[in-house]
Amino acid sequence: MRERLKHKYALSEQGVNDMIKAVIIVTIANLAFMVPGGLLYLLASDILNGGIPSSKLPMYIGGMVISILLIIITTYFQYNATFLATYVESGVRRRTLAEKLRKIPLSFFGKKDLCRTYKVRSWETVHGWKQQVLTFPHSYSVPCVPQRS
């Protein structure tokens, strides 16, 4: 699984580890966001049954404080596990790409007009896409006429 993630998303070994940690932390953070909903359900059921009993009032106040703290803590870890790890991984990938480009001889870049290649490919992509989109409705508007033999 690690090799598949590494290949599919072009990650380093540390990037794969950070991605797995991020998935786990995001799952925990999403579960933390469900806690206030459960607390609200209990509160609404008590209100509909005739009011909040004074014995449950400390539970609701404590539940609100705990859920707010839980959300703050999990959001902090979620941010660190996703966005900050992404910045670190993109730095690793930039350095790896720069190292690969450094190993290519300069004569390679002299023979190729990279700007021209990019312009032709982008033009072909855009205009090929436009042609497919513009001809798509016409392919269904032609009536089907049976062929006579």
C-alpha positions as CSV (number, residue, x, y, z in Angstrom):
1,M,0.0,0.0,0.0
2,R,2.8,2.4,0.8
3,E,4.5,1.8,-2.5
4,R,1.2,2.4,-4.3
5,L,0.7,5.7,-2.5
6,K,4.3,6.7,-3.1
7,H,4.0,6.0,-6.8
8,K,0.5,7.5,-7.4
9,Y,1.0,10.8,-5.5
10,A,4.8,11.0,-6.1
11,L,5.6,11.0,-2.4
12,S,8.8,10.4,-0.5
13,E,8.9,7.8,2.3
14,Q,8.2,10.5,4.9
15,G,5.4,11.9,2.7
16,V,3.7,8.5,2.7
17,N,4.0,8.3,6.5
18,D,2.6,11.9,6.9
19,M,-0.3,11.1,4.5
20,I,-1.3,8.0,6.6
21,K,-1.1,10.1,9.8
22,A,-3.1,12.8,8.2
23,V,-5.9,10.4,7.2
24,I,-6.1,9.1,10.7
25,I,-6.1,12.6,12.3
26,V,-8.7,13.9,9.9
27,T,-11.0,11.0,10.7
28,I,-10.6,11.7,14.4
29,A,-11.3,15.4,13.8
30,N,-14.4,14.6,11.9
31,L,-15.6,12.4,14.7
32,A,-14.9,15.3,17.1
33,F,-17.2,17.5,15.1
34,M,-20.0,15.0,15.7
35,V,-19.8,15.3,19.5
36,P,-21.8,18.6,19.6
37,G,-24.5,17.0,17.5
38,G,-25.0,14.2,19.9
39,L,-25.0,16.6,22.8
40,L,-27.6,18.7,21.1
41,Y,-29.7,15.6,20.5
42,L,-29.7,14.8,24.2
43,L,-30.5,18.4,25.1
44,A,-33.4,18.5,22.6
45,S,-34.8,15.3,23.9
46,D,-34.7,16.6,27.5
47,I,-36.3,19.8,26.5
48,L,-39.1,18.0,24.6
49,N,-39.7,15.8,27.7
50,G,-40.5,18.7,29.9
51,G,-37.3,20.7,30.5
52,I,-33.7,20.2,31.5
53,P,-33.4,18.4,34.9
54,S,-31.0,20.3,37.2
55,S,-29.0,17.1,37.7
56,K,-28.1,17.0,34.0
57,L,-27.2,20.7,33.7
58,P,-23.5,20.1,34.8
59,M,-23.3,17.3,32.2
60,Y,-24.4,19.7,29.4
61,I,-22.1,22.5,30.4
62,G,-19.2,20.0,30.8
63,G,-20.0,18.4,27.5
64,M,-20.0,21.8,25.8
65,V,-16.6,22.7,27.2
66,I,-15.1,19.3,26.4
67,S,-16.5,19.3,22.9
68,I,-15.1,22.9,22.2
69,L,-11.7,21.8,23.6
70,L,-11.8,18.6,21.6
71,I,-12.6,20.5,18.4
72,I,-9.8,23.0,19.0
73,I,-7.2,20.3,19.7
74,T,-8.1,18.1,16.8
75,T,-8.3,21.0,14.4
76,Y,-4.8,22.1,15.5
77,F,-3.4,18.5,14.8
78,Q,-5.4,18.3,11.6
79,Y,-3.8,21.5,10.3
80,N,-0.3,20.4,11.2
81,A,-0.8,16.9,9.7
82,T,-2.3,18.2,6.4
83,F,-1.1,21.6,5.4
84,L,2.2,21.9,7.1
85,A,3.2,18.4,6.0
86,T,2.2,19.3,2.5
87,Y,4.5,22.3,2.4
88,V,7.4,20.1,3.7
89,E,6.7,17.4,1.1
90,S,6.5,19.9,-1.7
91,G,9.9,21.2,-0.7
92,V,11.3,17.7,-0.8
93,R,9.8,17.1,-4.3
94,R,11.2,20.5,-5.6
95,R,14.7,19.5,-4.4
96,T,14.4,16.1,-6.0
97,L,13.3,17.6,-9.3
98,A,16.1,20.2,-9.1
99,E,18.6,17.4,-8.5
100,K,17.3,15.5,-11.6
101,L,17.4,18.6,-13.7
102,R,20.9,19.3,-12.6
103,K,22.1,15.9,-13.9
104,I,20.7,16.5,-17.4
105,P,23.4,17.9,-19.7
106,L,23.0,21.5,-20.9
107,S,23.1,20.4,-24.5
108,F,19.7,18.8,-24.0
109,F,18.1,22.2,-23.4
110,G,20.0,23.8,-26.4
111,K,18.5,21.3,-28.9
112,K,14.9,21.6,-27.7
113,D,12.7,24.7,-27.9
114,L,10.7,24.0,-24.8
115,C,8.6,27.1,-25.0
116,R,7.5,26.2,-28.5
117,T,6.7,22.6,-27.4
118,Y,4.5,23.9,-24.6
119,K,2.6,26.3,-26.8
120,V,1.9,23.7,-29.4
121,R,0.7,21.1,-26.8
122,S,-1.5,23.6,-25.0
123,W,-3.0,24.9,-28.3
124,E,-3.7,21.3,-29.4
125,T,-5.3,20.5,-26.0
126,V,-7.6,23.5,-25.9
127,H,-8.7,23.4,-29.5
128,G,-9.0,19.6,-29.5
129,W,-11.3,19.9,-26.5
130,K,-13.3,22.7,-28.1
131,Q,-13.9,20.6,-31.2
132,Q,-15.1,17.6,-29.2
133,V,-17.5,19.7,-27.2
134,L,-18.8,21.6,-30.2
135,T,-19.4,18.4,-32.3
136,F,-20.9,16.4,-29.5
137,P,-24.5,17.7,-29.7
138,H,-24.5,17.4,-33.5
139,S,-23.8,13.7,-33.4
140,Y,-27.1,13.1,-31.7
141,S,-29.2,15.5,-33.8
142,V,-28.8,13.6,-37.0
143,P,-31.9,11.4,-37.6
144,C,-31.3,7.7,-38.0
145,V,-32.2,6.8,-41.6
146,P,-32.2,3.0,-42.3
147,Q,-30.0,1.9,-45.2
148,R,-31.5,0.2,-48.1
149,S,-29.7,-2.7,-49.6
